[in-house]
Amino acid sequence: MDSIFESLRRNKPVSLSLRQAVALAGRLYRAWASDPDAGSVTGMVWSDGKWERDDELTAEELEVAYETTLKRLKPLSGASHDELERALATLADNMLVKEGITSLDPSSRRKLLPELLKAIVQGMEVGERKAGGDYRPDPRAERFPEWRPPQVESAEKSQSAASLKGLIEAWWREAKAAGFSESTYASYAKAGAALGSFLKHDDATKITPEDIVAFKDHLAASPYELSAKTIKDSYLAGLRSVFAWAVRNRRLPKNPAQGITIKMAKRRKLRDTWFSAAEITAILGAARSVHRGPREAG
């Protein structure tokens, strides 16, 4: 349901690749090619000049309908787009809404409808064979790829292009406008460069929490003698900030530096944090003995 409302808020038609159209059509194929006695079948009925989905057909009614339905469907293989719309629009829209898609662009619509028709015909032919007792596997079933929603493919494509250096530069463009200092950028860029050099790659999507821990340990043992405070407040904090920004902006699925820190040694307590009674007495006594100079106001 959330994906449907998100689609409505975007108010922008979704684009499907041919692979996605075929994958979506594969659901119709599997529904029609399922065993007639499987207890759950998907049907279509001819109503008012168009095909509509009907999930209430029994296996027996479906068996009777196979032959006559195929006779009506097969001639549509050479039909115009408008004819396919009249026949399959309701079925297509129902399938799309279930995937959170409320609108397709015209090009995607022209890809999808013929694929739905082919999948229905192919699936019904298999179902018809099964109704007659022929349960041989259909080699054509392998042509349907796995369905991957457009938003998933888009996110993965975006993530695959998320280089560590690119993330820092993108973060800086926004942070600079927000008033962050050049020294902060230089510190974050230095941390990113050091991490990339340590991991020997620049793909931010491949960085794991274990990588960050190993990097922290590497810095602590490096010959540069970095203090725990520098590692914590400069390197780890900088990486954590950039990754958090990337997560908020849908460039990474998670922050690999979240929660990773380094233990810092406690400061040695050499004395109390406030003056002792003797010190206070000495200070006040010294203040009383001060004489005003000739130029000081009275």
N, C-alpha and C positions, 0 to 999 in steps of 0.2 A: 504494500500500500504506500509506503514512503516513497518508493521509486516513481509511482504514478503521480503523486503530488509534486515531486521534484520535476518531473517532465512537464507538468502543467505550469509550474512556476517559470521554467525556462522559456515556455511558449515558443519553442524552436523545433522544427521538424528534425527527426533523427535520421542519420544516414546509415544505411546497411551496405556492407560489401556483398559480393556474390556468395562468398563463403558463408557469411552469416545468414543470407536468405536461404541457402540450401540447408544449413544446419537447423534453422527454425522449421523448415518444411519437413525435416526428418522426424519431427514430433508427430506430425500427421501420419507419416508413413508407418511409424511404429504402432500408432493407435489402430490403424486399419489392418495392419498385418498381424496383430496379436491374435492369439488363439480364440476362436469363437466361443469357447467354453471357459475363457479366463475369468469370467465374472464381471469384467469391466470393459466395455467397448465404447468407442466413440462413433457416432453416426452423423449422417447428413440427410436432410430431407429437402425435396424440391417444393418450394412454397412461393407463390406469387412471382414466378419467373426467376427465382434465384435459389441458390443452395444455402441452407442454414444448418448450423450445428444442432444436433439433438443427441443428448447423452442418455436418453431413456429407452433407446432401442434395445430389445433383447437379442440374444445371439440368434434365435430362430428367425426373428424378423429381419435381422441383418443378412442372414444367409439368403433369404428370399429376395432381398433388395439388391444384392451384389450385381447380378446380371443386368437388370434394368437400369440401375444407376450408372454402371460403366458405359452403357449405350448412350446415355445422355452426356457423360463427362468427356469421353474420348474425342468427340467432334470439337470440343472447346480448345483442343491443343493448337488449332490454327486460328483461334479467335482473336479479335482485336483487343486492345487493352480495355476499352470501354465495356466490351462484352464480359471480359474476365472480372471487371469491377462489379458488374451487376450480379454475376454468379457467386463471387467469392468474397465480396467486400466485408460482409458481416462476420464470416469465419475468420478472415485475416485480422480484422479489428479486435475481435475477441482474443485471439492469440497474442497480439501485440500488447494489449492492455495487461494481460497476465505477466508480461515481461517488463511492465512499467513504461511502455512506449505508447504515447497517446497520439503521435503523429509521425508520418514518414515523409521524407522529401519525395517529389515525383519520380526521380530516377530510381530510388530504392523501391518504390511501389511497383515500378515496372519490372524490377528484378524479382520481387517476392512472389507476385501472383502466379506467374507461369511455373515457378518452382513448387508452389503449393499444389497446383493442379497436377503436375507430374508426380508428386509424392502421394497424392490421394489415389490416383489411378494405379500407381505401382503398388501401393499398400493394399488396395482393394483386390487387385489381381492375386496377390499372395493370400489374402483372406478368403477369396473365392476358392482357391486351391485347397486351403486347409478345411474349408467347409465340405469339400468333396473327399477329404481323407488324405490329401497330399501335403505332408509336412516337411518336405525337403527345404533346406536353407535357401534363402534368396541371396545370391551373390551380389545383387545390386544394392543390398542394404548397407554395404560397406562404403557406399559413396557419400553418406551423410556424415559430415564432421561434427565435432562437439560444438554445441551452441555456447558462444561467449558473448555476453551483452556488450553493446557498444561502449558503455561507460567503463566496463572492466578493461577492454582492449585499449581504450583511450588512456586510462590511468597507467596501465602497464607500459604503454608506449612512452608516456611522459616520464615514468620512473626510470626506464631504460636509458634515457638521455640525461639523467641527473648525475653529472660529474661532481666531484667534491669541490673542485675549483669553481665550477659553474654555480654551485649553490652559494658559495661564499660571495661571489660577485653579484649574484641576484639579491642576496640578503643585503649587501652593501648599498645597492641602488635604492632600496627602500629605507635602510637605516640612515643613510646620508641625508635623505629628505626629512627624516625625523629628528635630525640634529645630532646624530652620533659623531664622535670625533674620529679624525684620521688615525690617531694612535690606536683606537679600538679596532678599526679595520685592519691595521698593520699587525696587531696582535693575533686576530682571528685568522688572517691569511697565513701568518707564520705557523700557527697551530695546524691548519689544514695542509700546508705544504709538508710539514714534518710527518703528519699521519700518512699522507700519500706516499712519501718516500719510504716510510717504515713498511707499509702494506704492499708496496710495489704495484699499485694500481690506483686509478682515480675514479672508480665507479662507486658512487655513494650508496647505491642500492645493494651492494654486496657487503657493506660494512656491518659487522655484527657487534653485539655487546662484548663478546669474547675478544674481538679485535681491539676494542677500546681498552679493555683491561690489559691486554698484552702490550699495547702502546704505552699505557701508564707505567707499567713495570719497566719497559725499555727506557723511558725517560728517567725514571728513578735510578737506573743503573748506568746511565750514559756517562761518558767522560766529561761532559759539560758541567757536571756537579750542580744540576738544577735543584733548587730547594723544593720541599713538598708544597710550600705556599705558591711558588711559581707554577708548578705542575697543576695544582688545584685551581688557582684563580685566573691563570692565563690560558693554559692549554686545554684543560678539561672544561672549564667554564665557557671558553670560546666555542669549542666544538658543540657543546650541549646547546648553546644558544642558537647556532646556525641550524643544527638538526631540528630543534624545536620549531624554528621558523619554517623549515621545509615541510614538516608534518602539517602545520597549520595551513600551509599553502598548497597542500595536496601534491607535493613533489616527492615525498617519502611516506611509506606506510607507518613507520615508527621511528622513534629517536633512539639510536643505539648507544648514546652516551648518557641516557637518563638514569639517574641514581648511582652513577659510578663516580667515586671520589677517591681521595687518598688521605690516609691518616696523618695528621700533623702532630709533632711533638708538643707537649704542653710546655709553656714557658716556666722557667724556674722562678719561684717566688723568693726573692732576695730580702724583701721587707714588706711591711704592711702597706696597703694602698693609700693610707692617709697618715698625716703627721701624728707622732706620739704626743702625749701630754707634755713631756719635757720640751719637745721641739716647739709646740704651740706657745708655751710660756716664754721660751727664748726669743721667738719671733716678735711677740707682743712687747716684751721688755725692750728689745732693740728699737721697735717702732716708737716707744715712748721717749726714748733718749735722743731722738732726732730733733735738731733745732732748725727752725724755719730760716731760710736765707733772706737777705735783704730784698731780693727781687720777687720773692714768693708772696702771693696774696695772703692777706690775713684771714 
